[in-house]
């Protein structure tokens, strides 16, 4: 397997406090955000794609936060809006039905046209080249993890010690296992994954319970233990890692 994939996977499993696939996704996403605000934005092939797709709301917001190249974002939005206008506005102008004769009934065929245009607008809002690249990259990383588990003893030990997978990436690993592993390898892989997840959830459930019990005045003077950031950690486990789940925000309110 190519080192360009195995090196970052090893790096991710050296980070004990975060789901390794979230670590990989965050790094890849940052690289793609930089790519679309870098020299590529002036390449005709790239602009042809971004003119048609734009970016999903999530990545639009993340591009906007990279203030170093607001001009680049503005240039992309300008030509994307032109494409949107030429594609959507003419059809929108034709959506209003003619007034029907109440005595003869109404022609309701226009309703299917409205829904078709609404579907088209929804698909354009959701379209995003960064999402597409991330989906491909994360599928690749999941496959590489399975390959490394089967062929790299040192990595297998790292995998056995990992207890920080989020639910979306547990799902990704299960699919990768089904697609890439022999039955014998899967028989080793899945118990280790299960053990780590069970241990992580058991600890988290205890921490969240203690977090709630700390609001009882009788526990005011008792130590927080590991529960102070239990809410943020739970959100990460359930939804994958997000910068807006920053543990510092949780701590500052306590």
N, C-alpha and C positions, 0 to 999 in steps of 0.2 A: 504494500500500500504506500502511496506517495507520502513523503515526509511533510509536504506542505499541509497535509491533514493530520498526520499523527503527532507532530510537534505541538500544535495548539491543543489537541485532545489531552496530551500529557500535562500541559500547563494548566488546563482547566481542572484536572483531577488533583492538582497540587493546591487548589483553593478550597479549604475545608468548610468555609462558611456560606457557600453558595452552590446551588444546583449547577453541576458542571456544564450541562447543556445551556442553562441560562447564561453562564459565563461566556460560552462560545457564541451564543446568539447576540449578546450585548456587544461583543467585540466585532462580529461580522456586521451588525447593524450600524455601528459607528463608522466602520470603513465604507459602507455603502452610502451613508449620509455625506461623508466627505467626498466620495467619488462624484455624486451628482451635483455637488456644489463646487467641484474642482474644474480642471480644464475640460473635462468631458462635456460640460454644459454647452460648450461651443462646437462640439462635434456634431455634424449633420445627422448621423445615425442616432445619437442619443437624443437630440432635440426632436427628431421625428417620433420617437417613442414617448417622450414626456409631453409633447404636444397632444398626443392622442390619449394618454392615460392620466396625466397629472400624477398626484400622489394621494393615498388614502388620508383621512383626517389625522390619524395618529402620526404618520410620518411627515405630513405637512407641518404639524406643530413642532416636531423635532427639527425639521429643516429651519424653521423660523427662529428657533432658539440658537442656532449657529450664526451669531451676528456678524462673524468675520466676512461673510459673503452674502449679505442681504441683496446686493445688486444682482448676483447670479440667480437668486430665487425670484427676484422681480422679473428678470428677463424670461425665465421659464414660464412664470405665471402669465405674462403678457401674451405669449404665443399660444399657451394652452387655452386661455380665455377666448382667443380668436377662434380656435378650433371648436370649442364648446358652443360659441355663438352660432357658427356656421352649421353645426350639426343639430343643435337643439332648438334654437329660436324659430327657424322656419316651420318645423313640425309643430311647435307649441302654438304658433299663430293659426294653425289649421284645425285645432282641436275642438273649437266651439261648434256645436251642432246647429243646424238650422232649426228655426222654431216650427214645431210640428202642429198639425191640425188636430185639436182635441177630439173632434168627432170621428176622425179616421184613425186615431191612435198615433203613437210616436215611434219614430225609427230609433232604436237603441243601439245600432251598430257602432256608434261613436264611442260607446263605453269600452269596447275591446281596444279601440285605438288609444284611448286614454291610458289604459293599463299597460299597453305595449310601450308607450312612450315613458311611462313611469318606471317600468322595468329597465328601460334603456338608460335613463338618468341614474337610477340606483347602481347599475353596473359600472357606469363611468365614475361615480363617486367612490366606489370600492376599488377600482382598478389602481394598481400601484406596482411599479417596477421593483421597488425595494422589497415589498412583500414577496414578490415572485422569486427574487434572488435569495431572500432569506429562507423561503420554503425549500428551495433546491439545496442550499448550503446545509441546512439543518438535517435534511434527509441524508445527505452525504455523511455528515458527522455521525449520525446515528448508526449508519452502516459501518463506518470506520471503527466505532467503539466495539461493535460486535466482532469485527475482524481482529482488532487488537486483543480482545478478550481470548480469542481462540488461538492466537499466535505469539503473544507476548506475555511471559510469566510475570514480569515486573508490573505490567499494567493490570494483569488479573488481580494482583494483590491490592493495587490502588482501588480497583473497582470494588473489591470485597470490603474495603474500609469506608466507602462512601455512603453517607446516610442523608444526603441533602437534596434528593430529587424532588422536583415539583410534579404535580399531577399531569400537566400537559406533556412533560418530557418523559414521565413514566410510560405514558401511552405511546410516545414516539419510539421508545426503546422496545416495547412489546412488539410493535409493528416491524421494527428492524430485525428483531430476533426471529420473528416468523418468516421474514423474507430472506435472511442471510445465514442463519445458523443451522447446523446439523442437530439432530435430536440429542446426541450425546453432549454437544456444547451447550445446548439449551437447558439440558438437565443440570448443568453446573451454574449457568448464568442466572436462571430465574430464581432459585433458592437464595442466592446472594442478594439479588435485587429485592426480593420479598423481605428478607431479614432486615436489610437496611431501612426500607420503607416502614416496616412495622416498628422498629426501634425509634425512628424519627417521629412517627405519629404518636407513639406512646408518650414520649418525652414532651411533645408539643401539647398534647391534651392536658397533661399535668400542669404545664406552665400556664396555659390559658385559664385553667380552673383557678390556679393560685392568683393570677392577675385579677380575676373577678372577685375572689375572696378578699383581696387587699382593700376593696372598697368598703368592707365591713369595718367599722370603727374599732372593733376588738382586735383587728390585725394591723392597726396603724404602725405599731412599733416593731412589727416583725419584718425581717429582711425580704426584699423582693426576690432574691435568688436569680434565676434566669428568666423570670416572667415579665420583666419590665418591657421587653420588646416582643412579647408573645403575639400580640395582634399583628404586627408587621410581618413576623415570621410566618404566621398562619396565612396571611394574604399571599406571601411569596409561594408557599407550598401549594395553595389552591389555584393560583392564577399565573404563576411564573414570576420571575423577578422583574420588578418595575422600579424605576428611579423615584417615582412618586410614593413608593412604599418605604422611603428612607427611614431607617431605624432612628436616626437623630431626631426626626420629627416626633416620633413616639416618646422618646426619652425626655425631650424638652418640655413635654406637657405634664410630666409626672412630678 
